[in-house]
Amino acid sequence: MAKNLGTKTLLLSGDLLLLYMALGLTLLLRYWGNDPDWELIRQHPLPFTLTYLVWLLIFGAFGLYDLRFVKNSKRFLYRLLRAMGANTTIAILIFYLVPFFEIEPRRNLFLLVFLATVLIFLWRYFFNILNLKTAASRVLFFGINKDVRSLVDYLLKNPQLRQKPVAFMSSEEYTSPRTLPLPHFTAQQHLAHLVRDFNIDTIAISREIKENKTLVSALFEVIPLGVAVIEFPAFFEMLTGKIPLLLIGEVWFLENLAGARKQFYEFFKRAIDLLLAVILGALGAMLFPFIALAIKLDSRGPLFFRQKRIGRHGKPFWLIKYRSMVKDAERMSGFKGNEKDPRHTHVGAFLRKSYLDELPQIINIIKGEMSFIGPRPERPEYVGELKQKIPFYEMRLLAPPGITGRAQINMENDASVEDAPEKMQYDLYYIKNRSIALDLLILLRTLFAVLQRQGR
């Protein structure tokens, strides 16, 4: 975790340094001469410092500090260009709408954006190359199951995370028909020899291993060799931002979620919810006549769509949205995420693409039934079905449901029953780690999705 945090800090520091370098180069190119205007030059640092803080937040919203994207690819370049496009728009609004700033950069701003884009691209490009060449932590996985194999596959596909799986170890022979991508050893073999032979830096262990005195003694013997021993659930959570469902049980919930109510956090979150609800409610009130007229002219049916959902602690409520489908849509074929879904009206498709159909949920937020950030609420029949299929599913009801959440910003489709286990993993991570900072990150990532016009 410290290594990942250090990488993110280095990326952020490098970005900020190069933004100031771009400003310096811009001022040098524009004003340097026999008699430079020093007073004009001194007016630039303060407004651009405030602008850069916003820019770094936008970088975060576009995932430029997500280590999954710290690799040279078209996807990274696309995200960088989109982020700089958004930052340029924000800078124009700041400098031309805030009367406090006396400078009018015009050509300066566009020159700065060009220089900043080039410098940051070059910095990130070479950083990504060097990051891959830096020695990765070599990991031995003690215990084999579906979650362990999925994490190993994930790490092999993402070497920029600098965690290199090198071997499996288990208490007995591996008998599954699925071929393992790494060497496998049993507990009968000497662990210290394996650590030396494979230069192991980290051993990720499952919880049940701690109950085996022989295995615990073997692990204790390798600690003097400089090996870090970490429980697999914590390792999985650190690298993926999810909770491994197969390797947690009642003890995990007692340790991490029992008595997990955070009163100060919940107070401030509720205050922020109400403040945002008032602001967006005012915007929604201005848009209401136009949206209502468009819906009514486009198709027959009610203006609003109301559906019973399950909220915090299993309490049902009526979720409200603008109607985006034809009348009796539930009797027709189609599924969420299909761009050509025949159930969508023409106006409804636009509302869903722009997320404007979610605006009426401000009413649910004001009533305290929902929050802006939280696990997405499900229908009662789905909750009943998923409780039977997914262990501890009711634990996701510990937090107020939200319009957006970690599953929505990380999954392409979070609506199907088949994707519910992965969605549950993201929701449990949010409930365990919820904070104002995490809520802000999710809000920014949601803004990125809206700017991308990804829709649902």
PyMOL commands that set and color helices and strands:
alter all, ss='L'
color gray80, all
select helices_A, chain A and resi 2-31+38-42+45-61+67-69+74-97+107-133+146-157+159-161+191-197+207-211+213-225+232-240+245-247+250-256+263-298+312-314+329-331+346-354+356-358+361-366+380-389+393-398+406-410+420-433+436-452
alter helices_A, ss='H'
color red, helices_A
select strands_A, chain A and resi 137-142+163-170+184-186+202-205+228-231+304-310+316-322+371-373+402-404
alter strands_A, ss='S'
color yellow, strands_A
deselect
rebuild
show_as cartoon
